Structures are given as structure tokens and as C-alpha cells.
């Protein structure tokens, strides 16, 4: 039976959650808006844009121009990456290379848009590893709903029972578990709670450690 491995992107493959948080802070300060976001921003990780908009308007106020600020943050990130490169998580390339060599089917399942996902994957030189990608602007239900992972498995032609998932967020872990998959949690901005400790297949410090559990 073929096996598959499905990756989240932001906070899992790339250290872009922290980058986005710093971009949000910089743009908030530019406009004189609240920048006490260390507790707030992690709660938005893994959400699709419409849901994230609601979270931001609840935090900043109902008149917060979410999409305008998002474009400013994207420009801030674009300039950062152009100058510094995209920050790749430890073990990402090693795990992807191992999976490819062992014949796993590999998918990307990210809540971000396809345009952003493709830019980041290309910037990292990771295009060759992925058989399919499923993005947040292509599904109806955001994580923690299992739709994105089930869609990825369907496109790969692999039963969810034979799929592994790499995730960093609470919603991501819940989504993968609900899809009936074995979820590796690699915490990023928030440590695992008892819930994740009880439901995740394994909790690892980095992606390279995952290799030890799938050999």
C-alpha cells in the first residue's frame, strides 16, 4: 500500500509565522494601531483569510481594514525574503529528501492562498518534492475541519489511514486527527497542550526528528 506525507506550510516548513507576526507588528506601529500581538497572533495561525479577518476585527475593531493591512504585511515580508531569503525550518529539506527517496507521495496542505504558497515553495526550491498542493482559497472549510487533508489524500490517491501529517498549530493537529491521519506535531509559536499530547501521533522538536519515527 502506498504511503503519503502531507505538510502544512507556514510554521511547519517555513518560519513564516514569526515573520508574519513581526510584519503585523511593524505595520500596526506604522498606522498607530495596537502592537501588543504576542498573545493574539498565534491564535490566527492556520486560519483561512475570511476567518482570520473576523479574528483581526475582533482584536483591532470592526473597522479594521484587514485586506489593506494584509497587502502591506505581504509587501513587508516580500522585502524581507528578497533581502534575507525565506526562513526554512530545521530538517525540512532532509525530511522531504528522505520521503522522496523512499517513494512516499507528498502533498502540501496550507491555509494560505495558492499564489503565496507557490511563491514560498519556489523561493525555497521545494517544487520538485510535491506531487499535489491544496490551498486555503480552494476549500470551503478551514482547519480544524479535516477537508483540506482529506482533499490532499484524495488527490494523491492514498487512503487517510496511510497518510502522515506534519503540523505546528492546534487547529492543524485537530484537522489532521479528524481526517484519520497520523499527525506529527512540530510546535512553532505555541507549545502542545494536553489535548495535542493525547491526540498527536508524535510530538517532535523539528522535522528531522520525524525521520526516526517513519524508518
Phi, psi and omega in degrees: 000133179291146176246155180225156176229126184244127183252135160287164181252292186290123181089347180249301176274323184235149179275049185272344176294314177296323179296316179295322178299316180290327175294318177299319180296315182296316181289324177298316179295322180301322183263006179071026179263166183298138182238017177276070193253003185299326178273326184287309190303316181302336179288346181264353185294133177086005181268150172286166185301313181300321180287319178299322178302316180298319179297316182293320180289332174290326182279313185267338185124152187295341180266008180299123182280077189306310185289328176294314180294323180299319179296322178295319178294320178299320178294320178299316180293318179303316180292322178297312182295322179299326182273325189243350186085162179280131182285112183266136181291147180302130176087357183298308182294321180298316180291316179299318179296317179299313181298319180296317180295328182271002174084015176291147166278141187232134179229156171250131178229096187236145180283348179284172181285160179297321181301314180291318181299314182295323178296316182290317179297319179294318180299328180273349183074030185261004186303323186293343185275334191262130176279322178215159173226142175233129187240163187298333180274010180242004180233163181267324186245125181277163173304139021272007174297143184280001187308315187295322179285322178294324177295318179298316180297319179298316180294328178282338183078031182236135178297141178307330180298337183250023180248135169259154178229142171246122184218155177245335189262161177300311181298323180295316178298314180300320180296313180295319179295318179296334178280355179082026182252163176273116188254122169271122174262125174243092188303142179242277185268344182225134180288157179294140174268180177300325181301312181291324178298329182271336186252332180291148177295311175211151172247122185240154179286328180205173184291330179297326180295333179302325183304322181299332185267350181244004178294000000 
